[in-house]
Amino acid sequence: MQEQLCNNPRSFWDYARKAQGSQNIPEKVHLDSISASGDQVSDLFASYFSSVYVKIRVISDSQFNLITTEQFSVLPSSITITPDEVSAALESLATTRGSRPDGISAIFLYRCRNHLTLPICSIFNKSLAEGIFPSVWKCSRVTPILKSGDPTDVTNYRPISGLPFLGKMFESIVLKRIQRPLLSTISVDQHGFFPGRSTSTSAIDFVSFVHDAFSARRQVDVVYTDFSKAFDSIDHNTLIYISWIG
């Protein structure tokens, strides 16, 4: 089991989910005073998830001008995706199952990878050259996952979006290209959304800091904050302004 966790974590978590038993959505759910059953359940989930999500506002010219060129000087001026990068992305689909809204399954992409590498590479580079992200790659299949609490309360669920594999491959390749030069510019104190860092590494740093402070008989004050649904409701104009004022 330990070896499988290292070599094939997906298989391990499949086993863990089976051991936990069924986590199907109840036949009847509610959102505050509104109840739903049957086909109306999906509509109620859609209503709740859309209410949490804040539509991204277009960044104004004045806000865009706050972004200094120095902040992005480390980024490449252009990106050309190579067949080797596409091939590696297709190889990563070896243990992925299922299909997505576009009807293209992971197993199809993986088994036909030798024939699809060059065509997909051409599509990716055309997307970059024209500055267009295909609309079909933006469509997702949303699955409600229970976080905790009453399973009949839709507010206790979070949405997991199953995006088309081609779009995810494209994003992962571009992310690696822009992430490498940015790693050296990101604070060592940031642990979220950063490769090789997590809540565990953050806790280790914090405990070490507190230990050193106590050993030196210094005072330690801690403030814990959390932004509810931050990932869905972040305001990019605010982020740009915060970055500008430092």
Sequence and secondary structure as in RCSB ss.txt:
>XXXX:A:sequence
MQEQLCNNPRSFWDYARKAQGSQNIPEKVHLDSISASGDQVSDLFASYFSSVYVKIRVISDSQFNLITTEQFSVL
PSSITITPDEVSAALESLATTRGSRPDGISAIFLYRCRNHLTLPICSIFNKSLAEGIFPSVWKCSRVTPILKSGD
PTDVTNYRPISGLPFLGKMFESIVLKRIQRPLLSTISVDQHGFFPGRSTSTSAIDFVSFVHDAFSARRQVDVVYT
DFSKAFDSIDHNTLIYISWIG
>XXXX:A:secstr
 HHHHHH HHHHHHHHHHHH      SEEEETTEEEETTHHHHHHHHHHHHH        HHHHTTS GGGGTTS
 S     HHHHHHHHHTTTT     TTS  HHHHHHTHHHHHHHHHHHHHHHHHHT   GGGG  EEEEEE SS 
TTBGGGEEEEEE  HHHHHHHHHHHHHHHHHHGGGS TT  TT TT  HHHHHHHHHHHHHHHHHTT        
  TTHHHH  HHHHHHHHHH 
